Amino acid sequence: MTKDYALAGLRLGYAVGPEPLIERLAAFRPPWNVNALALAGSLAALEDHAYLSRSLFKLREAHQQLVHDLRGCGLEPLPSATHFFLVRVGDGAAFRSRLLTRGILVRDCASFSLPEFVRIATRRPKENTRLIQTLQEMRTCLT
């Protein structure tokens, strides 16, 4: 719901799975785990199939452009079927810190036992362009 329907502020998700698994999950769910506004918004979003199609199409386009632009910066994103991907940058924590000082957040992957990588998520085209421009400015910092 966060990415596909742009409902991050509602802090809402859902689970799909075999009935026994869903029943086990439900046993741990608090009685009022979703407020009425979040529930109404999510139900309306799930009915809007055209929005989801447009959103996913735009996300795929932005993803392809971002991968292309990262390659132009000398980086090689690993193939990914999702909107985010891993990129080898040398020291992931240092790379993340340099970007963070410029107001850009990526995830270093040390917690995944991949300290040479960062995880980059595809964002709106304007934000992706800002990332690329920042990387171009930092080019001498890339390893």
Rosetta constraint file for C-alpha pairs under 8 A:
AtomPair CA 1 CA 5 HARMONIC 5.15 0.50
AtomPair CA 1 CA 6 HARMONIC 6.69 0.50
AtomPair CA 1 CA 7 HARMONIC 5.78 0.50
AtomPair CA 1 CA 8 HARMONIC 7.21 0.50
AtomPair CA 1 CA 12 HARMONIC 6.36 0.50
AtomPair CA 1 CA 13 HARMONIC 5.58 0.50
AtomPair CA 1 CA 14 HARMONIC 7.86 0.50
AtomPair CA 1 CA 42 HARMONIC 7.48 0.50
AtomPair CA 2 CA 6 HARMONIC 5.12 0.50
AtomPair CA 2 CA 7 HARMONIC 4.67 0.50
AtomPair CA 2 CA 8 HARMONIC 4.27 0.50
AtomPair CA 2 CA 9 HARMONIC 7.88 0.50
AtomPair CA 2 CA 11 HARMONIC 7.31 0.50
AtomPair CA 2 CA 12 HARMONIC 7.13 0.50
AtomPair CA 2 CA 13 HARMONIC 7.47 0.50
AtomPair CA 3 CA 7 HARMONIC 7.15 0.50
AtomPair CA 3 CA 8 HARMONIC 7.20 0.50
AtomPair CA 4 CA 52 HARMONIC 6.41 0.50
AtomPair CA 4 CA 55 HARMONIC 6.78 0.50
AtomPair CA 4 CA 56 HARMONIC 7.00 0.50
AtomPair CA 5 CA 45 HARMONIC 6.57 0.50
AtomPair CA 5 CA 51 HARMONIC 7.85 0.50
AtomPair CA 5 CA 52 HARMONIC 6.67 0.50
AtomPair CA 5 CA 55 HARMONIC 7.70 0.50
AtomPair CA 7 CA 11 HARMONIC 7.25 0.50
AtomPair CA 7 CA 12 HARMONIC 7.44 0.50
AtomPair CA 7 CA 42 HARMONIC 7.96 0.50
AtomPair CA 8 CA 12 HARMONIC 7.33 0.50
AtomPair CA 10 CA 38 HARMONIC 5.53 0.50
AtomPair CA 12 CA 34 HARMONIC 7.39 0.50
AtomPair CA 12 CA 38 HARMONIC 6.99 0.50
AtomPair CA 12 CA 42 HARMONIC 7.81 0.50
AtomPair CA 15 CA 22 HARMONIC 7.45 0.50
AtomPair CA 16 CA 22 HARMONIC 7.43 0.50
AtomPair CA 17 CA 21 HARMONIC 6.51 0.50
AtomPair CA 17 CA 22 HARMONIC 6.28 0.50
AtomPair CA 18 CA 22 HARMONIC 6.40 0.50
AtomPair CA 19 CA 23 HARMONIC 6.08 0.50
AtomPair CA 20 CA 24 HARMONIC 6.31 0.50
AtomPair CA 21 CA 25 HARMONIC 6.27 0.50
AtomPair CA 22 CA 26 HARMONIC 6.06 0.50
AtomPair CA 23 CA 27 HARMONIC 6.45 0.50
AtomPair CA 24 CA 28 HARMONIC 7.27 0.50
AtomPair CA 25 CA 29 HARMONIC 6.69 0.50
AtomPair CA 29 CA 33 HARMONIC 6.71 0.50
AtomPair CA 34 CA 38 HARMONIC 6.35 0.50
AtomPair CA 34 CA 39 HARMONIC 6.35 0.50
AtomPair CA 35 CA 39 HARMONIC 6.23 0.50
AtomPair CA 36 CA 40 HARMONIC 6.09 0.50
AtomPair CA 37 CA 41 HARMONIC 6.06 0.50
AtomPair CA 38 CA 42 HARMONIC 6.01 0.50
AtomPair CA 39 CA 43 HARMONIC 6.16 0.50
AtomPair CA 40 CA 44 HARMONIC 6.21 0.50
AtomPair CA 41 CA 45 HARMONIC 6.11 0.50
AtomPair CA 42 CA 46 HARMONIC 6.14 0.50
AtomPair CA 43 CA 47 HARMONIC 6.51 0.50
AtomPair CA 44 CA 48 HARMONIC 6.72 0.50
AtomPair CA 45 CA 49 HARMONIC 7.98 0.50
AtomPair CA 48 CA 52 HARMONIC 6.80 0.50
AtomPair CA 49 CA 53 HARMONIC 6.34 0.50
AtomPair CA 50 CA 54 HARMONIC 6.22 0.50
AtomPair CA 51 CA 55 HARMONIC 5.94 0.50
AtomPair CA 52 CA 56 HARMONIC 6.04 0.50
AtomPair CA 53 CA 57 HARMONIC 6.12 0.50
AtomPair CA 54 CA 58 HARMONIC 6.17 0.50
AtomPair CA 55 CA 59 HARMONIC 6.10 0.50
AtomPair CA 56 CA 60 HARMONIC 6.12 0.50
AtomPair CA 57 CA 61 HARMONIC 6.30 0.50
AtomPair CA 58 CA 62 HARMONIC 6.10 0.50
AtomPair CA 59 CA 63 HARMONIC 5.97 0.50
AtomPair CA 59 CA 83 HARMONIC 7.19 0.50
AtomPair CA 59 CA 122 HARMONIC 7.31 0.50
AtomPair CA 59 CA 123 HARMONIC 7.78 0.50
AtomPair CA 59 CA 124 HARMONIC 7.88 0.50
AtomPair CA 60 CA 64 HARMONIC 6.19 0.50
AtomPair CA 60 CA 83 HARMONIC 7.52 0.50
AtomPair CA 61 CA 65 HARMONIC 6.28 0.50
AtomPair CA 62 CA 66 HARMONIC 6.03 0.50
AtomPair CA 62 CA 122 HARMONIC 6.70 0.50
AtomPair CA 62 CA 123 HARMONIC 7.32 0.50
AtomPair CA 62 CA 124 HARMONIC 6.99 0.50
AtomPair CA 62 CA 125 HARMONIC 6.03 0.50
AtomPair CA 62 CA 128 HARMONIC 7.94 0.50
AtomPair CA 63 CA 67 HARMONIC 6.17 0.50
AtomPair CA 63 CA 83 HARMONIC 6.44 0.50
AtomPair CA 63 CA 122 HARMONIC 5.49 0.50
AtomPair CA 64 CA 68 HARMONIC 6.21 0.50
AtomPair CA 65 CA 69 HARMONIC 6.09 0.50
AtomPair CA 66 CA 70 HARMONIC 6.01 0.50
AtomPair CA 66 CA 122 HARMONIC 7.05 0.50
AtomPair CA 66 CA 128 HARMONIC 6.43 0.50
AtomPair CA 67 CA 71 HARMONIC 6.25 0.50
AtomPair CA 67 CA 76 HARMONIC 7.90 0.50
AtomPair CA 67 CA 77 HARMONIC 6.48 0.50
AtomPair CA 68 CA 72 HARMONIC 6.41 0.50
AtomPair CA 69 CA 73 HARMONIC 6.51 0.50
AtomPair CA 69 CA 132 HARMONIC 6.79 0.50
AtomPair CA 70 CA 74 HARMONIC 6.65 0.50
AtomPair CA 70 CA 75 HARMONIC 5.39 0.50
AtomPair CA 70 CA 76 HARMONIC 6.86 0.50
AtomPair CA 70 CA 77 HARMONIC 7.33 0.50
AtomPair CA 70 CA 132 HARMONIC 6.87 0.50
AtomPair CA 71 CA 75 HARMONIC 4.84 0.50
AtomPair CA 71 CA 76 HARMONIC 5.44 0.50
AtomPair CA 71 CA 77 HARMONIC 7.45 0.50
AtomPair CA 73 CA 132 HARMONIC 7.63 0.50
AtomPair CA 73 CA 135 HARMONIC 7.12 0.50
AtomPair CA 73 CA 136 HARMONIC 6.59 0.50
AtomPair CA 73 CA 139 HARMONIC 7.51 0.50
AtomPair CA 75 CA 87 HARMONIC 6.87 0.50
AtomPair CA 75 CA 88 HARMONIC 7.28 0.50
AtomPair CA 75 CA 89 HARMONIC 7.41 0.50
AtomPair CA 76 CA 87 HARMONIC 6.14 0.50
AtomPair CA 76 CA 88 HARMONIC 7.12 0.50
AtomPair CA 77 CA 85 HARMONIC 6.34 0.50
AtomPair CA 77 CA 86 HARMONIC 5.70 0.50
AtomPair CA 77 CA 87 HARMONIC 4.56 0.50
AtomPair CA 77 CA 88 HARMONIC 7.34 0.50
AtomPair CA 78 CA 85 HARMONIC 6.19 0.50
AtomPair CA 78 CA 86 HARMONIC 5.52 0.50
AtomPair CA 78 CA 87 HARMONIC 6.20 0.50
AtomPair CA 79 CA 85 HARMONIC 6.98 0.50
AtomPair CA 80 CA 84 HARMONIC 7.03 0.50
AtomPair CA 80 CA 85 HARMONIC 5.66 0.50
AtomPair CA 83 CA 121 HARMONIC 5.92 0.50
AtomPair CA 83 CA 122 HARMONIC 5.47 0.50
AtomPair CA 84 CA 119 HARMONIC 6.66 0.50
AtomPair CA 84 CA 120 HARMONIC 5.46 0.50
AtomPair CA 84 CA 121 HARMONIC 4.00 0.50
AtomPair CA 84 CA 122 HARMONIC 5.79 0.50
AtomPair CA 85 CA 119 HARMONIC 5.53 0.50
AtomPair CA 85 CA 120 HARMONIC 5.61 0.50
AtomPair CA 85 CA 121 HARMONIC 6.58 0.50
AtomPair CA 86 CA 117 HARMONIC 6.20 0.50
AtomPair CA 86 CA 118 HARMONIC 5.68 0.50
AtomPair CA 86 CA 119 HARMONIC 4.54 0.50
AtomPair CA 86 CA 120 HARMONIC 6.39 0.50
AtomPair CA 87 CA 117 HARMONIC 5.30 0.50
AtomPair CA 87 CA 118 HARMONIC 5.47 0.50
AtomPair CA 87 CA 119 HARMONIC 6.36 0.50
AtomPair CA 87 CA 120 HARMONIC 7.37 0.50
AtomPair CA 88 CA 92 HARMONIC 7.64 0.50
AtomPair CA 88 CA 116 HARMONIC 5.50 0.50
AtomPair CA 88 CA 117 HARMONIC 4.26 0.50
AtomPair CA 88 CA 118 HARMONIC 6.60 0.50
AtomPair CA 89 CA 95 HARMONIC 6.98 0.50
AtomPair CA 89 CA 116 HARMONIC 5.76 0.50
AtomPair CA 89 CA 117 HARMONIC 5.59 0.50
AtomPair CA 89 CA 118 HARMONIC 6.96 0.50
AtomPair CA 89 CA 142 HARMONIC 6.73 0.50
AtomPair CA 89 CA 143 HARMONIC 5.98 0.50
AtomPair CA 90 CA 95 HARMONIC 7.93 0.50
AtomPair CA 90 CA 115 HARMONIC 7.82 0.50
AtomPair CA 90 CA 116 HARMONIC 4.53 0.50
AtomPair CA 90 CA 117 HARMONIC 6.81 0.50
AtomPair CA 90 CA 142 HARMONIC 7.84 0.50
AtomPair CA 90 CA 143 HARMONIC 5.57 0.50
AtomPair CA 91 CA 95 HARMONIC 6.12 0.50
AtomPair CA 91 CA 115 HARMONIC 6.33 0.50
AtomPair CA 91 CA 116 HARMONIC 4.88 0.50
AtomPair CA 91 CA 117 HARMONIC 7.14 0.50
AtomPair CA 92 CA 96 HARMONIC 6.01 0.50
AtomPair CA 92 CA 108 HARMONIC 4.95 0.50
AtomPair CA 92 CA 109 HARMONIC 6.69 0.50
AtomPair CA 92 CA 110 HARMONIC 7.32 0.50
AtomPair CA 92 CA 115 HARMONIC 5.52 0.50
AtomPair CA 92 CA 116 HARMONIC 4.93 0.50
AtomPair CA 92 CA 117 HARMONIC 5.00 0.50
AtomPair CA 92 CA 118 HARMONIC 5.34 0.50
AtomPair CA 93 CA 97 HARMONIC 6.18 0.50
AtomPair CA 93 CA 108 HARMONIC 5.39 0.50
AtomPair CA 93 CA 109 HARMONIC 7.95 0.50
AtomPair CA 93 CA 110 HARMONIC 7.55 0.50
AtomPair CA 93 CA 115 HARMONIC 7.21 0.50
AtomPair CA 93 CA 118 HARMONIC 7.93 0.50
AtomPair CA 94 CA 98 HARMONIC 6.23 0.50
AtomPair CA 95 CA 99 HARMONIC 6.37 0.50
AtomPair CA 95 CA 108 HARMONIC 7.96 0.50
AtomPair CA 95 CA 118 HARMONIC 7.91 0.50
AtomPair CA 95 CA 142 HARMONIC 7.86 0.50
AtomPair CA 96 CA 100 HARMONIC 6.02 0.50
AtomPair CA 96 CA 105 HARMONIC 6.90 0.50
AtomPair CA 96 CA 106 HARMONIC 5.89 0.50
AtomPair CA 96 CA 107 HARMONIC 6.68 0.50
AtomPair CA 96 CA 108 HARMONIC 6.12 0.50
AtomPair CA 96 CA 118 HARMONIC 7.29 0.50
AtomPair CA 97 CA 101 HARMONIC 6.34 0.50
AtomPair CA 98 CA 102 HARMONIC 7.01 0.50
AtomPair CA 99 CA 103 HARMONIC 6.54 0.50
AtomPair CA 99 CA 104 HARMONIC 5.15 0.50
AtomPair CA 99 CA 105 HARMONIC 6.52 0.50
AtomPair CA 99 CA 106 HARMONIC 7.61 0.50
AtomPair CA 99 CA 134 HARMONIC 7.77 0.50
AtomPair CA 100 CA 104 HARMONIC 4.91 0.50
AtomPair CA 100 CA 105 HARMONIC 5.46 0.50
AtomPair CA 100 CA 106 HARMONIC 7.86 0.50
AtomPair CA 102 CA 134 HARMONIC 7.83 0.50
AtomPair CA 104 CA 131 HARMONIC 7.07 0.50
AtomPair CA 106 CA 118 HARMONIC 6.51 0.50
AtomPair CA 106 CA 119 HARMONIC 6.01 0.50
AtomPair CA 106 CA 120 HARMONIC 5.48 0.50
AtomPair CA 106 CA 121 HARMONIC 7.53 0.50
AtomPair CA 107 CA 118 HARMONIC 5.36 0.50
AtomPair CA 107 CA 119 HARMONIC 5.05 0.50
AtomPair CA 107 CA 120 HARMONIC 6.82 0.50
AtomPair CA 108 CA 115 HARMONIC 6.97 0.50
AtomPair CA 108 CA 117 HARMONIC 6.19 0.50
AtomPair CA 108 CA 118 HARMONIC 4.24 0.50
AtomPair CA 108 CA 119 HARMONIC 6.25 0.50
AtomPair CA 109 CA 113 HARMONIC 6.66 0.50
AtomPair CA 109 CA 114 HARMONIC 5.09 0.50
AtomPair CA 109 CA 115 HARMONIC 5.49 0.50
AtomPair CA 109 CA 116 HARMONIC 7.39 0.50
AtomPair CA 109 CA 117 HARMONIC 5.51 0.50
AtomPair CA 109 CA 118 HARMONIC 5.32 0.50
AtomPair CA 109 CA 119 HARMONIC 6.65 0.50
AtomPair CA 110 CA 114 HARMONIC 4.92 0.50
AtomPair CA 110 CA 115 HARMONIC 4.06 0.50
AtomPair CA 110 CA 116 HARMONIC 7.56 0.50
AtomPair CA 110 CA 117 HARMONIC 7.60 0.50
AtomPair CA 111 CA 115 HARMONIC 7.73 0.50
AtomPair CA 122 CA 128 HARMONIC 6.93 0.50
AtomPair CA 123 CA 127 HARMONIC 5.96 0.50
AtomPair CA 123 CA 128 HARMONIC 5.83 0.50
AtomPair CA 124 CA 128 HARMONIC 6.19 0.50
AtomPair CA 125 CA 129 HARMONIC 6.04 0.50
AtomPair CA 126 CA 130 HARMONIC 6.31 0.50
AtomPair CA 127 CA 131 HARMONIC 6.35 0.50
AtomPair CA 128 CA 132 HARMONIC 6.34 0.50
AtomPair CA 129 CA 133 HARMONIC 6.09 0.50
AtomPair CA 130 CA 134 HARMONIC 6.08 0.50
AtomPair CA 131 CA 135 HARMONIC 6.15 0.50
AtomPair CA 132 CA 136 HARMONIC 6.13 0.50
AtomPair CA 133 CA 137 HARMONIC 6.29 0.50
AtomPair CA 134 CA 138 HARMONIC 6.21 0.50
AtomPair CA 135 CA 139 HARMONIC 5.83 0.50
AtomPair CA 138 CA 142 HARMONIC 6.81 0.50
